[in-house]
Amino acid sequence: MKHKLVKLRRYWSARLRPDTLPPLFWHVGVPNFGDDINPALFQQLTGAQFRFAATRDAPHFVGMGSILSSATEASTVLGAGLLTPRPLAARPHVVALRGKLTQAVLGVEGTVPLGDPMVLVDRIFTPERGDATGFVPHVGSLALARRIVPQGVRLIDVRQDPWTVIREIGRCRRVLSQSLHGLIVADALGIENLWLAPSGDMRGGGSSSTTTFRRSMRQNRPTR
């Protein structure tokens, strides 16, 4: 019940921005920096402010995350991916996709850009280099992580303000992460990183999205 109330509060808070702003769809649930950073990241990248796309019948953008299954004919996709490899009922306009697995499911041919938009974080953020080892747990395993992470390892809570999470990752020399976006941020900032698989019963905790990221980074690493 508590989680439902948190989601409702966050959903209505996301809708409060002026209707004159361009609409962007992202996942609004429990606090999680990889979802919550969507409007701020795209604002930094484009110079435009965005509002939450409460309705997806009118033209709107779809941001990053495993949210592509929510796309409609009115969607313009900016790097989203799929949680499961199921074909879409709609045919959205595609500007970029998260990776080759998503591209294959959609049957999109040609030279569509591949990669999670978070890979561009190094263009707008300069880290303060440190010597710590950081651990970025999946949002569903934070309580367990607090009990078992050894002293001396920096536990990075993904429920914090997104820029705080990114700053904390940037202060590490190496990062262990169950979070896909924890890996992406570390990789984008040139920080040594290793994926630790979350438990299989966590929504979004499987290997598909992480495999997609690893493949897209190997095949499409941008020139710096």
VOFI-313587 format. One line per field, with one value per atom (N, C-alpha, C): residue in one letter; atom name; y, x, z. Coordinates in nm, 3 decimals. Each point is the difference from the previous one (the first is absolute). Layout:
BEGIN
residuo <- c(A, ...)
atomo <- c(CA, ...)
c2 <- c(Y, ...)
c1 <- c(X, ...)
c3 <- c(Z, ...)
END
This chain:
BEGIN
residuo <- c(M, M, M, K, K, K, H, H, H, K, K, K, L, L, L, V, V, V, K, K, K, L, L, L, R, R, R, R, R, R, Y, Y, Y, W, W, W, S, S, S, A, A, A, R, R, R, L, L, L, R, R, R, P, P, P, D, D, D, T, T, T, L, L, L, P, P, P, P, P, P, L, L, L, F, F, F, W, W, W, H, H, H, V, V, V, G, G, G, V, V, V, P, P, P, N, N, N, F, F, F, G, G, G, D, D, D, D, D, D, I, I, I, N, N, N, P, P, P, A, A, A, L, L, L, F, F, F, Q, Q, Q, Q, Q, Q, L, L, L, T, T, T, G, G, G, A, A, A, Q, Q, Q, F, F, F, R, R, R, F, F, F, A, A, A, A, A, A, T, T, T, R, R, R, D, D, D, A, A, A, P, P, P, H, H, H, F, F, F, V, V, V, G, G, G, M, M, M, G, G, G, S, S, S, I, I, I, L, L, L, S, S, S, S, S, S, A, A, A, T, T, T, E, E, E, A, A, A, S, S, S, T, T, T, V, V, V, L, L, L, G, G, G, A, A, A, G, G, G, L, L, L, L, L, L, T, T, T, P, P, P, R, R, R, P, P, P, L, L, L, A, A, A, A, A, A, R, R, R, P, P, P, H, H, H, V, V, V, V, V, V, A, A, A, L, L, L, R, R, R, G, G, G, K, K, K, L, L, L, T, T, T, Q, Q, Q, A, A, A, V, V, V, L, L, L, G, G, G, V, V, V, E, E, E, G, G, G, T, T, T, V, V, V, P, P, P, L, L, L, G, G, G, D, D, D, P, P, P, M, M, M, V, V, V, L, L, L, V, V, V, D, D, D, R, R, R, I, I, I, F, F, F, T, T, T, P, P, P, E, E, E, R, R, R, G, G, G, D, D, D, A, A, A, T, T, T, G, G, G, F, F, F, V, V, V, P, P, P, H, H, H, V, V, V, G, G, G, S, S, S, L, L, L, A, A, A, L, L, L, A, A, A, R, R, R, R, R, R, I, I, I, V, V, V, P, P, P, Q, Q, Q, G, G, G, V, V, V, R, R, R, L, L, L, I, I, I, D, D, D, V, V, V, R, R, R, Q, Q, Q, D, D, D, P, P, P, W, W, W, T, T, T, V, V, V, I, I, I, R, R, R, E, E, E, I, I, I, G, G, G, R, R, R, C, C, C, R, R, R, R, R, R, V, V, V, L, L, L, S, S, S, Q, Q, Q, S, S, S, L, L, L, H, H, H, G, G, G, L, L, L, I, I, I, V, V, V, A, A, A, D, D, D, A, A, A, L, L, L, G, G, G, I, I, I, E, E, E, N, N, N, L, L, L, W, W, W, L, L, L, A, A, A, P, P, P, S, S, S, G, G, G, D, D, D, M, M, M, R, R, R, G, G, G, G, G, G, G, G, G, S, S, S, S, S, S, S, S, S, T, T, T, T, T, T, T, T, T, F, F, F, R, R, R, R, R, R, S, S, S, M, M, M, R, R, R, Q, Q, Q, N, N, N, R, R, R, P, P, P, T, T, T, R, R, R)
atomo <- c(N, CA, C, N, CA, C, N, CA, C, N, CA, C, N, CA, C, N, CA, C, N, CA, C, N, CA, C, N, CA, C, N, CA, C, N, CA, C, N, CA, C, N, CA, C, N, CA, C, N, CA, C, N, CA, C, N, CA, C, N, CA, C, N, CA, C, N, CA, C, N, CA, C, N, CA, C, N, CA, C, N, CA, C, N, CA, C, N, CA, C, N, CA, C, N, CA, C, N, CA, C, N, CA, C, N, CA, C, N, CA, C, N, CA, C, N, CA, C, N, CA, C, N, CA, C, N, CA, C, N, CA, C, N, CA, C, N, CA, C, N, CA, C, N, CA, C, N, CA, C, N, CA, C, N, CA, C, N, CA, C, N, CA, C, N, CA, C, N, CA, C, N, CA, C, N, CA, C, N, CA, C, N, CA, C, N, CA, C, N, CA, C, N, CA, C, N, CA, C, N, CA, C, N, CA, C, N, CA, C, N, CA, C, N, CA, C, N, CA, C, N, CA, C, N, CA, C, N, CA, C, N, CA, C, N, CA, C, N, CA, C, N, CA, C, N, CA, C, N, CA, C, N, CA, C, N, CA, C, N, CA, C, N, CA, C, N, CA, C, N, CA, C, N, CA, C, N, CA, C, N, CA, C, N, CA, C, N, CA, C, N, CA, C, N, CA, C, N, CA, C, N, CA, C, N, CA, C, N, CA, C, N, CA, C, N, CA, C, N, CA, C, N, CA, C, N, CA, C, N, CA, C, N, CA, C, N, CA, C, N, CA, C, N, CA, C, N, CA, C, N, CA, C, N, CA, C, N, CA, C, N, CA, C, N, CA, C, N, CA, C, N, CA, C, N, CA, C, N, CA, C, N, CA, C, N, CA, C, N, CA, C, N, CA, C, N, CA, C, N, CA, C, N, CA, C, N, CA, C, N, CA, C, N, CA, C, N, CA, C, N, CA, C, N, CA, C, N, CA, C, N, CA, C, N, CA, C, N, CA, C, N, CA, C, N, CA, C, N, CA, C, N, CA, C, N, CA, C, N, CA, C, N, CA, C, N, CA, C, N, CA, C, N, CA, C, N, CA, C, N, CA, C, N, CA, C, N, CA, C, N, CA, C, N, CA, C, N, CA, C, N, CA, C, N, CA, C, N, CA, C, N, CA, C, N, CA, C, N, CA, C, N, CA, C, N, CA, C, N, CA, C, N, CA, C, N, CA, C, N, CA, C, N, CA, C, N, CA, C, N, CA, C, N, CA, C, N, CA, C, N, CA, C, N, CA, C, N, CA, C, N, CA, C, N, CA, C, N, CA, C, N, CA, C, N, CA, C, N, CA, C, N, CA, C, N, CA, C, N, CA, C, N, CA, C, N, CA, C, N, CA, C, N, CA, C, N, CA, C, N, CA, C, N, CA, C, N, CA, C, N, CA, C, N, CA, C, N, CA, C, N, CA, C, N, CA, C, N, CA, C, N, CA, C, N, CA, C, N, CA, C, N, CA, C, N, CA, C, N, CA, C, N, CA, C, N, CA, C, N, CA, C, N, CA, C, N, CA, C, N, CA, C, N, CA, C, N, CA, C, N, CA, C, N, CA, C, N, CA, C, N, CA, C, N, CA, C, N, CA, C, N, CA, C, N, CA, C, N, CA, C, N, CA, C, N, CA, C, N, CA, C, N, CA, C, N, CA, C, N, CA, C, N, CA, C, N, CA, C, N, CA, C, N, CA, C, N, CA, C, N, CA, C, N, CA, C, N, CA, C, N, CA, C)
c2 <- c(-0.120, 0.120, 0.127, -0.004, 0.116, 0.030, -0.105, 0.021, 0.059, -0.043, 0.054, 0.150, 0.039, 0.141, 0.083, -0.056, 0.070, 0.020, -0.104, 0.008, 0.104, 0.001, 0.097, 0.143, 0.022, 0.134, 0.045, -0.090, 0.035, 0.020, -0.078, 0.014, 0.137, 0.040, 0.129, 0.115, -0.019, 0.103, 0.019, -0.111, 0.008, 0.072, 0.001, 0.060, 0.150, 0.057, 0.139, 0.102, -0.043, 0.096, 0.057, 0.121, 0.068, -0.082, 0.007, -0.072, 0.050, 0.117, 0.056, -0.068, -0.077, -0.068, -0.126, -0.041, -0.123, -0.121, -0.095, -0.116, -0.112, -0.052, -0.110, -0.109, -0.124, -0.110, -0.072, -0.025, -0.083, -0.076, -0.099, -0.079, 0.078, 0.013, 0.065, -0.105, -0.041, -0.099, 0.036, -0.099, 0.029, 0.076, 0.082, 0.076, -0.090, 0.037, -0.077, 0.093, 0.028, 0.107, -0.021, -0.125, -0.025, 0.038, -0.003, 0.047, 0.150, 0.042, 0.137, 0.106, -0.038, 0.099, 0.036, -0.071, 0.022, 0.146, 0.074, 0.139, 0.089, -0.021, 0.083, -0.031, -0.129, -0.037, 0.055, -0.019, 0.049, 0.153, 0.065, 0.146, 0.042, -0.069, 0.034, -0.026, -0.105, -0.037, 0.087, 0.048, 0.072, 0.148, 0.041, 0.138, 0.028, -0.101, 0.018, -0.065, 0.062, -0.062, -0.090, -0.102, -0.096, -0.017, -0.037, -0.040, -0.148, -0.060, -0.142, -0.021, -0.098, -0.032, -0.086, 0.065, -0.071, -0.081, 0.048, -0.076, -0.029, -0.120, -0.039, -0.010, 0.063, 0.005, 0.115, 0.106, 0.116, -0.016, 0.071, -0.013, 0.026, -0.084, 0.011, -0.075, 0.025, -0.071, -0.112, -0.107, -0.109, 0.001, 0.018, 0.013, -0.133, -0.007, -0.122, -0.089, -0.126, -0.101, -0.113, -0.103, -0.115, 0.028, 0.103, 0.052, 0.000, -0.063, 0.007, -0.067, -0.096, -0.067, 0.097, 0.115, 0.101, 0.096, -0.015, 0.091, -0.021, 0.108, -0.003, 0.055, 0.008, 0.057, 0.147, 0.064, 0.142, 0.022, -0.107, 0.010, 0.026, 0.077, 0.013, -0.053, -0.107, -0.074, 0.055, 0.033, 0.063, -0.089, -0.131, -0.087, -0.100, -0.019, -0.096, -0.143, -0.095, -0.142, -0.078, -0.132, -0.090, -0.079, -0.027, -0.084, -0.147, -0.037, -0.136, 0.008, -0.099, 0.006, -0.031, 0.083, -0.018, 0.110, -0.037, 0.101, 0.105, 0.122, 0.108, -0.006, 0.038, 0.011, 0.126, 0.105, 0.128, 0.009, 0.097, 0.029, 0.144, 0.024, 0.137, 0.049, 0.133, 0.058, -0.017, -0.054, -0.032, 0.096, 0.071, 0.083, -0.078, -0.073, -0.081, -0.112, -0.113, -0.114, -0.038, -0.074, -0.033, -0.095, -0.094, -0.093, -0.091, -0.092, -0.086, -0.099, -0.046, -0.091, 0.068, 0.124, 0.077, 0.025, 0.033, 0.025, -0.124, -0.117, -0.124, -0.031, 0.021, -0.026, 0.092, 0.126, 0.096, -0.017, -0.068, -0.015, 0.130, 0.088, 0.128, -0.021, 0.035, -0.017, 0.133, -0.008, 0.122, 0.039, 0.126, 0.050, 0.078, -0.054, 0.067, 0.002, 0.115, 0.006, -0.094, -0.069, -0.094, 0.043, -0.013, 0.033, 0.070, -0.031, 0.069, 0.145, 0.095, 0.141, 0.035, -0.081, 0.028, -0.007, -0.063, -0.006, 0.139, 0.097, 0.137, 0.084, -0.061, 0.079, 0.065, -0.059, 0.060, 0.132, 0.029, 0.127, 0.117, -0.033, 0.105, -0.006, -0.097, -0.017, -0.038, 0.071, -0.030, -0.056, -0.124, -0.061, 0.053, -0.009, 0.025, -0.135, -0.026, -0.132, -0.033, -0.125, -0.046, -0.138, -0.061, -0.131, -0.106, 0.030, -0.092, -0.114, -0.109, -0.105, 0.020, 0.015, 0.024, -0.119, -0.017, -0.104, 0.066, -0.024, 0.056, -0.115, -0.021, -0.112, 0.030, -0.105, 0.014, 0.062, 0.082, 0.069, -0.099, -0.122, -0.100, -0.073, 0.021, -0.072, 0.092, 0.123, 0.096, -0.045, -0.054, -0.041, -0.110, -0.097, -0.107, 0.055, 0.091, 0.057, 0.069, 0.069, 0.070, -0.097, -0.122, -0.098, -0.072, -0.014, -0.088, 0.072, 0.126, 0.069, 0.027, -0.041, 0.016, 0.146, 0.026, 0.134, 0.038, 0.124, 0.046, 0.003, -0.065, 0.006, 0.104, 0.092, 0.106, -0.054, -0.004, -0.044, 0.119, -0.009, 0.112, -0.029, 0.079, -0.018, 0.061, -0.084, 0.048, 0.081, 0.009, 0.077, 0.148, 0.036, 0.139, 0.083, 0.131, 0.088, -0.054, -0.006, -0.061, 0.057, 0.132, 0.059, -0.036, -0.022, -0.047, -0.139, -0.088, -0.135, 0.006, 0.082, 0.012, 0.055, 0.100, 0.055, -0.107, -0.082, -0.103, -0.107, -0.037, -0.094, 0.061, 0.129, 0.068, 0.012, -0.015, 0.008, -0.135, -0.101, -0.135, -0.031, -0.086, -0.052, -0.122, -0.076, -0.118, -0.013, -0.058, -0.010, -0.142, -0.058, -0.123, 0.039, -0.052, 0.049, -0.110, -0.002, -0.078, 0.084, 0.129, 0.095, 0.021, -0.014, 0.024, 0.140, 0.101, 0.137, 0.031, -0.076, 0.012, -0.041, -0.109, -0.044, 0.103, 0.051, 0.092, 0.128, 0.054, 0.123, -0.025, -0.111, -0.031, -0.014, -0.070, -0.021, 0.132, 0.083, 0.129, 0.090, -0.011, 0.085, -0.062, -0.115, -0.064, -0.066, -0.046, -0.063, -0.152, -0.072, -0.146, -0.050, -0.096, -0.044, -0.148, -0.059, -0.142, -0.017, -0.078, -0.026, -0.115, 0.018, -0.105, -0.027, -0.121, -0.030, 0.007, 0.075, -0.002, -0.129, -0.024, -0.123, 0.002, -0.118, -0.011, 0.045, 0.013, 0.039, 0.151, 0.075, 0.146, 0.048, 0.083, 0.054, 0.086, -0.033, 0.074, -0.042, -0.108, -0.040, -0.109, -0.044, -0.105, 0.050, -0.090, 0.032, 0.064, 0.001, 0.044, 0.143, 0.094, 0.140, 0.023, -0.072, 0.016, -0.059, -0.114, -0.058, 0.095, 0.061, 0.097, 0.114, 0.052, 0.109, -0.041, -0.115, -0.045, -0.016, -0.056, -0.019, 0.134, 0.091, 0.128, 0.081, -0.012, 0.074, -0.056, -0.133, -0.059, 0.040, 0.008, 0.019, 0.145, 0.084, 0.136, 0.102, -0.029, 0.094, 0.132, 0.112, 0.127, 0.046, 0.071, 0.059, 0.118, 0.005, 0.108, 0.114)
c1 <- c(0.083, -0.083, 0.087, 0.108, 0.089, 0.061, 0.044, 0.060, -0.100, -0.126, -0.103, -0.021, 0.001, -0.017, 0.119, 0.120, 0.120, -0.008, -0.041, -0.010, -0.104, -0.115, -0.105, 0.048, 0.066, 0.050, 0.101, 0.090, 0.102, -0.061, -0.102, -0.066, -0.065, -0.074, -0.069, 0.099, 0.110, 0.104, 0.062, 0.021, 0.059, -0.091, -0.130, -0.096, -0.018, 0.064, -0.026, 0.068, 0.088, 0.069, -0.096, 0.030, -0.092, -0.028, -0.123, -0.040, 0.069, 0.061, 0.067, 0.134, 0.053, 0.128, -0.020, 0.102, -0.011, -0.016, -0.087, -0.028, 0.103, 0.046, 0.096, -0.054, 0.000, -0.046, 0.120, -0.007, 0.098, -0.072, 0.066, -0.064, -0.001, -0.117, -0.015, -0.046, 0.088, -0.033, 0.067, 0.057, 0.078, 0.125, 0.058, 0.119, 0.111, 0.054, 0.106, 0.068, 0.129, 0.065, -0.002, 0.005, 0.001, -0.129, -0.110, -0.129, -0.016, 0.031, -0.031, 0.081, 0.115, 0.086, -0.047, -0.097, -0.042, -0.021, -0.090, -0.023, 0.122, 0.077, 0.119, 0.109, 0.020, 0.104, -0.032, -0.125, -0.035, -0.001, -0.029, 0.011, 0.145, 0.092, 0.142, 0.051, -0.050, 0.047, -0.058, -0.124, -0.070, -0.020, 0.007, -0.028, -0.147, -0.086, -0.145, -0.047, -0.097, -0.065, -0.112, -0.033, -0.103, -0.102, -0.120, -0.103, -0.028, -0.065, -0.033, -0.114, 0.015, -0.105, -0.106, -0.100, -0.105, -0.088, -0.017, -0.074, 0.092, -0.011, 0.088, -0.076, -0.116, -0.076, 0.047, 0.048, 0.051, 0.151, 0.061, 0.144, 0.081, 0.099, 0.083, 0.130, 0.097, 0.128, -0.001, 0.072, 0.020, 0.147, 0.028, 0.137, 0.069, 0.091, 0.080, -0.061, 0.039, -0.053, -0.063, -0.043, -0.066, -0.148, -0.032, -0.137, -0.055, 0.071, -0.041, -0.134, -0.038, -0.129, -0.116, 0.025, -0.104, -0.013, 0.084, -0.004, -0.126, -0.043, -0.117, 0.040, -0.098, 0.025, 0.041, -0.035, 0.031, 0.135, 0.074, 0.126, 0.119, 0.095, 0.132, 0.100, 0.070, 0.083, 0.143, 0.050, 0.131, 0.099, -0.002, 0.099, -0.055, -0.131, -0.060, 0.027, -0.024, 0.015, -0.118, 0.006, -0.107, 0.041, -0.098, 0.026, 0.000, -0.089, -0.007, -0.005, 0.051, 0.008, -0.132, -0.100, -0.131, -0.025, -0.050, -0.026, -0.100, 0.014, -0.092, -0.124, -0.112, -0.123, 0.004, 0.063, 0.008, 0.130, 0.005, 0.120, 0.041, 0.074, 0.041, 0.108, 0.018, 0.112, 0.127, 0.104, 0.122, 0.112, 0.052, 0.120, 0.124, -0.013, 0.109, -0.059, 0.072, -0.041, 0.113, -0.036, 0.101, 0.108, -0.038, 0.101, -0.051, 0.086, -0.030, -0.112, -0.014, -0.108, -0.135, -0.011, -0.123, -0.022, 0.104, -0.010, -0.051, 0.049, -0.042, -0.146, -0.045, -0.140, -0.092, 0.039, -0.083, 0.011, 0.104, 0.019, 0.039, 0.067, 0.043, 0.131, 0.002, 0.120, 0.073, 0.121, 0.074, 0.094, 0.036, 0.105, -0.059, -0.102, -0.057, 0.105, 0.022, 0.096, -0.040, 0.097, -0.024, 0.077, -0.065, 0.065, -0.096, 0.011, -0.080, 0.044, -0.093, 0.039, 0.094, 0.001, 0.088, 0.147, 0.034, 0.141, 0.054, -0.089, 0.042, 0.026, -0.010, 0.013, 0.137, 0.102, 0.133, 0.010, -0.096, 0.002, -0.052, -0.067, -0.060, 0.043, 0.084, 0.040, 0.148, 0.074, 0.142, 0.016, 0.044, 0.008, 0.117, -0.016, 0.111, 0.064, 0.113, 0.061, 0.035, -0.027, 0.032, 0.061, 0.016, 0.067, -0.091, -0.129, -0.092, -0.043, -0.043, -0.073, -0.147, -0.082, -0.142, -0.085, -0.111, -0.097, -0.134, -0.057, -0.130, -0.100, -0.079, -0.093, -0.125, -0.067, -0.133, -0.090, -0.095, -0.087, -0.073, -0.022, -0.071, 0.086, 0.131, 0.088, 0.078, -0.049, 0.071, 0.009, -0.111, -0.001, 0.103, 0.006, 0.099, 0.141, 0.019, 0.133, 0.052, -0.088, 0.043, 0.053, -0.052, 0.042, 0.130, 0.027, 0.110, 0.120, -0.019, 0.112, 0.109, 0.123, 0.107, 0.038, 0.055, 0.048, 0.111, -0.001, 0.098, -0.051, -0.114, -0.064, -0.111, 0.000, -0.101, -0.131, -0.104, -0.132, -0.073, -0.038, -0.062, -0.148, -0.081, -0.146, -0.062, -0.060, -0.056, -0.127, -0.052, -0.121, 0.029, 0.127, 0.038, -0.028, 0.018, -0.006, 0.094, -0.044, 0.082, 0.140, 0.015, 0.133, 0.090, -0.062, 0.077, 0.055, -0.083, 0.046, 0.116, -0.014, 0.105, 0.129, -0.013, 0.119, 0.070, -0.079, 0.060, 0.070, -0.060, 0.066, 0.130, -0.007, 0.117, 0.116, -0.025, 0.106, 0.067, -0.041, 0.055, 0.109, 0.090, 0.102, -0.054, -0.087, -0.061, -0.141, -0.089, -0.141, -0.050, -0.066, -0.076, -0.146, -0.077, -0.136, -0.098, -0.114, -0.115, -0.091, 0.020, -0.082, 0.057, -0.083, 0.045, 0.057, -0.072, 0.047, 0.121, 0.019, 0.124, 0.119, -0.016, 0.104, 0.025, -0.110, 0.013, 0.072, -0.037, 0.065, 0.149, 0.033, 0.140, 0.076, -0.058, 0.066, 0.019, -0.104, 0.008, 0.107, 0.020, 0.098, 0.139, 0.015, 0.131, 0.042, -0.098, 0.028, -0.012, 0.099, -0.002, -0.129, -0.068, -0.129, -0.023, -0.084, -0.033, -0.147, -0.070, -0.142, -0.016, -0.083, -0.041, -0.148, -0.034, -0.138, -0.092, -0.110, -0.101, -0.078, -0.083, -0.078, -0.102, -0.032, -0.085, -0.143, -0.047, -0.139, -0.019, 0.107, -0.010, -0.043, -0.103, -0.046, 0.111, 0.036, 0.108, 0.137, 0.005, 0.128, 0.071, -0.056, 0.061, 0.116, 0.055, 0.122, -0.024, -0.125, -0.023, 0.046, -0.043, 0.035, 0.149, 0.061, 0.144, 0.079, -0.045, 0.064, -0.009, -0.117, -0.018, 0.099, 0.014, 0.094, 0.142, 0.044, 0.136, 0.025, -0.098, 0.017, 0.005, -0.089, -0.003, 0.125, 0.056, 0.122, 0.120, 0.002, 0.110, -0.007, -0.123, -0.015, -0.022, -0.039, -0.036, 0.060, 0.116, 0.060, 0.030, -0.057, 0.021, 0.145, 0.041, 0.133, 0.002, 0.099, 0.005, 0.085)
c3 <- c(0.000, 0.000, 0.000, 0.079, 0.008, -0.136, -0.072, -0.131, -0.098, 0.009, -0.090, 0.025, 0.127, 0.033, -0.048, 0.014, -0.048, -0.150, -0.073, -0.146, -0.041, 0.069, -0.032, 0.023, 0.113, 0.030, -0.105, -0.038, -0.098, -0.139, -0.032, -0.130, -0.013, 0.102, -0.007, 0.008, 0.073, 0.003, -0.138, -0.073, -0.134, -0.098, 0.028, -0.093, 0.021, 0.100, 0.036, -0.090, -0.088, -0.086, -0.104, -0.050, -0.093, -0.127, -0.048, -0.120, -0.125, 0.007, -0.118, -0.028, 0.096, -0.019, -0.084, -0.077, -0.078, 0.092, -0.037, 0.087, -0.017, 0.111, 0.003, 0.092, -0.048, 0.084, 0.060, 0.131, 0.069, 0.110, 0.057, 0.105, 0.130, 0.059, 0.129, 0.100, 0.088, 0.101, 0.130, 0.068, 0.120, -0.043, 0.087, -0.038, -0.055, -0.115, -0.066, -0.099, 0.021, -0.074, -0.151, -0.047, -0.143, -0.070, 0.075, -0.053, 0.024, 0.122, 0.042, -0.074, -0.052, -0.065, -0.140, -0.054, -0.138, -0.037, 0.066, -0.044, 0.016, 0.107, 0.022, -0.101, -0.032, -0.096, -0.138, -0.045, -0.133, -0.006, 0.113, 0.004, -0.018, 0.068, -0.012, -0.142, -0.063, -0.134, -0.110, 0.021, -0.108, 0.028, 0.127, 0.036, 0.019, -0.016, 0.016, 0.129, 0.066, 0.114, -0.050, 0.080, -0.039, 0.112, -0.040, 0.096, -0.018, 0.097, -0.008, -0.098, -0.088, -0.098, 0.066, 0.058, 0.072, -0.093, -0.123, -0.101, -0.116, -0.054, -0.110, -0.132, -0.006, -0.125, -0.089, 0.062, -0.074, -0.018, -0.096, -0.022, 0.127, 0.024, 0.120, -0.023, 0.086, -0.003, 0.104, -0.029, 0.095, 0.039, 0.129, 0.047, 0.018, 0.097, 0.017, 0.107, -0.006, 0.090, -0.077, 0.071, -0.064, -0.014, -0.078, -0.007, -0.142, -0.093, -0.140, -0.024, 0.084, -0.017, 0.021, 0.062, 0.020, -0.117, -0.102, -0.115, -0.083, -0.064, -0.088, -0.137, -0.089, -0.132, 0.010, 0.113, 0.018, 0.068, 0.026, 0.073, -0.092, 0.051, -0.061, 0.101, -0.035, 0.094, 0.000, 0.121, 0.015, 0.074, -0.027, 0.061, 0.100, 0.002, 0.093, -0.046, 0.091, -0.031, 0.051, -0.017, 0.041, 0.123, 0.088, 0.116, -0.040, -0.093, -0.053, -0.152, -0.071, -0.147, -0.069, 0.025, -0.062, -0.102, -0.117, -0.104, 0.049, -0.050, 0.034, -0.087, 0.059, -0.078, -0.086, 0.051, -0.071, -0.080, -0.090, -0.077, 0.027, 0.108, 0.033, -0.095, 0.000, -0.074, 0.083, -0.059, 0.073, -0.039, 0.100, -0.018, 0.046, 0.112, 0.053, 0.084, 0.008, 0.082, 0.094, 0.106, 0.100, -0.053, -0.088, -0.049, -0.109, -0.043, -0.113, 0.029, 0.124, 0.033, -0.019, 0.046, -0.021, -0.148, -0.071, -0.144, -0.073, 0.040, -0.065, 0.026, 0.123, 0.033, -0.079, -0.014, -0.073, -0.151, -0.045, -0.144, -0.067, 0.075, -0.055, -0.075, -0.126, -0.081, -0.018, -0.049, -0.029, 0.111, 0.000, 0.090, 0.117, 0.063, 0.117, 0.112, 0.065, 0.111, 0.113, 0.056, 0.109, 0.124, 0.115, 0.127, 0.094, 0.128, 0.101, 0.007, 0.006, 0.005, 0.115, 0.106, 0.113, -0.038, -0.113, -0.041, -0.031, -0.016, -0.032, 0.123, 0.119, 0.124, 0.011, -0.062, 0.010, -0.075, -0.086, -0.074, 0.085, 0.110, 0.081, 0.146, 0.035, 0.139, 0.007, 0.086, 0.022, 0.141, 0.014, 0.133, 0.083, 0.133, 0.092, 0.030, -0.058, 0.013, 0.145, 0.037, 0.134, -0.006, 0.116, 0.008, 0.058, 0.015, 0.066, -0.094, 0.063, -0.071, 0.032, -0.103, 0.021, -0.038, 0.070, -0.033, -0.024, -0.118, -0.037, -0.004, 0.106, 0.000, -0.083, -0.042, -0.058, 0.106, -0.043, 0.096, 0.090, -0.049, 0.080, 0.100, -0.001, 0.092, 0.092, 0.018, 0.085, 0.145, 0.052, 0.140, 0.024, -0.089, 0.012, -0.013, -0.095, -0.022, 0.125, 0.071, 0.122, 0.105, -0.002, 0.101, -0.038, -0.128, -0.039, -0.064, -0.043, -0.064, 0.104, -0.025, 0.100, 0.021, 0.117, 0.031, -0.098, -0.043, -0.096, -0.143, -0.024, -0.131, 0.005, -0.095, -0.002, -0.057, 0.083, -0.044, -0.059, -0.126, -0.071, -0.017, 0.068, 0.003, -0.125, -0.085, -0.127, 0.018, 0.124, 0.025, 0.024, 0.008, 0.021, -0.125, 0.015, -0.115, -0.108, -0.127, -0.105, -0.011, 0.011, -0.014, 0.118, 0.118, 0.116, -0.026, -0.056, -0.033, -0.099, -0.103, -0.102, 0.061, 0.089, 0.066, 0.083, 0.072, 0.085, -0.085, -0.112, -0.090, -0.053, -0.034, -0.055, 0.096, 0.130, 0.100, 0.025, -0.073, 0.020, -0.102, 0.040, -0.093, -0.073, 0.069, -0.059, 0.054, -0.080, 0.038, -0.028, 0.099, -0.016, -0.003, -0.094, -0.014, -0.039, 0.068, -0.044, -0.088, 0.003, -0.075, -0.139, -0.102, -0.138, -0.014, 0.052, -0.018, 0.088, 0.107, 0.074, -0.085, -0.076, -0.093, -0.109, -0.056, -0.113, 0.043, 0.116, 0.048, 0.022, 0.067, 0.025, -0.132, -0.095, -0.128, -0.074, 0.002, -0.070, 0.060, 0.132, 0.068, 0.004, -0.065, -0.005, 0.128, 0.080, 0.128, -0.015, 0.050, -0.005, 0.064, -0.065, 0.052, -0.026, 0.084, -0.010, 0.034, -0.080, 0.024, 0.098, 0.102, 0.091, -0.024, -0.040, -0.038, 0.121, -0.009, 0.106, -0.006, 0.103, 0.001, -0.113, -0.050, -0.118, 0.020, 0.126, 0.022, 0.003, -0.020, -0.002, -0.137, -0.005, -0.126, -0.060, -0.124, -0.063, 0.047, 0.080, 0.056, -0.077, -0.112, -0.079, -0.082, -0.080, -0.073, -0.135, -0.050, -0.138, -0.024, 0.085, -0.023, 0.018, 0.095, 0.022, -0.116, -0.052, -0.118, -0.118, -0.018, -0.108, 0.014, 0.122, 0.023, -0.035, 0.048, -0.026, -0.150, -0.070, -0.145, -0.073, 0.039, -0.070, 0.028, 0.121, 0.031, -0.076, -0.018, -0.077, -0.147, -0.053, -0.144, -0.039, 0.097, -0.034, 0.095, 0.057, 0.095, -0.073, 0.051, -0.069, 0.005, -0.101, -0.002, 0.096, 0.086, 0.100, -0.054)
END
